[in-house]
């Protein structure tokens, strides 16, 4: 089954706010990984169990993409993108 992408306006706004090389990786690599196996990532818990979370790291920054799989419409709807810096402890 081939899925198509759909994006919440917040996702597009988040994408513009991050590092350009990370943004390029997301567009060229990570969105395809999600589309090829949308059910392969962990669901959130509780009331948000219909949302899945994809994690990856670029340099010293961790990223999370939250999305929903609309199987009946064959769409992966991307809600948000978050980043978190990793700090090295001595």
C-alpha positions in Angstrom: 0.0 0.0 0.0 1.5 3.4 -1.0 0.8 6.2 1.3 0.8 9.9 0.5 2.0 12.8 2.7 -0.2 15.5 4.2 1.0 18.3 6.5 -0.4 20.4 9.3 0.5 24.1 8.8 2.4 23.8 12.2 4.7 21.1 10.7 5.7 23.3 7.8 6.3 26.2 10.2 8.4 23.9 12.5 10.4 22.7 9.4 11.4 26.3 8.6 12.7 26.9 12.1 15.3 24.2 12.3 18.8 23.8 10.8 18.7 23.8 7.0 20.7 20.5 6.7 18.3 18.8 9.1 15.3 20.2 7.2 16.8 18.8 3.9 17.4 15.4 5.5 13.8 15.3 6.7 12.4 16.1 3.3 14.8 13.8 1.3 15.1 10.9 3.7 13.0 10.7 6.9 9.6 11.4 5.4 10.2 8.5 2.9 11.2 6.2 5.8 7.9 7.0 7.5 5.9 6.6 4.3 7.5 3.2 3.6 6.6 1.8 7.0 4.1 4.2 8.7 3.0 1.6 11.3 6.6 0.8 12.3 7.0 3.6 14.8 5.8 3.7 18.3 2.3 5.1 19.1 1.9 7.6 21.8 -0.1 6.7 24.9 -3.6 7.5 26.3 -5.8 9.9 24.3 -3.0 10.3 21.8 -2.6 6.6 20.9 -3.7 7.3 17.3 -0.5 9.5 16.9 2.8 7.8 16.1 6.3 9.1 16.9 9.4 8.9 14.7 12.8 9.8 16.2 16.2 10.4 14.7 19.4 12.3 15.5 21.3 14.7 13.3 24.7 15.8 14.8 24.0 16.5 18.5 20.3 17.2 18.1 17.4 14.8 18.5 14.3 15.2 16.4 10.8 13.8 16.7 8.1 13.8 14.0 4.5 13.2 15.2 2.1 11.8 12.6 -1.1 10.0 12.2 -1.8 7.1 9.7 -5.1 7.5 8.0 -5.3 4.0 6.5 -8.7 4.3 4.8 -7.4 7.4 2.9 -3.8 6.0 2.5 -2.4 9.2 4.0 0.3 9.9 6.6 -0.7 13.2 8.2 2.4 14.9 9.8 1.4 17.1 12.8 4.6 18.4 14.3 8.3 18.4 14.4 10.3 19.0 17.6 14.0 19.2 18.3 16.0 18.7 21.5 19.7 19.4 21.9 21.8 16.7 23.5 24.3 17.8 26.1 27.5 15.9 26.8 28.0 15.5 30.6 31.5 15.4 32.0 
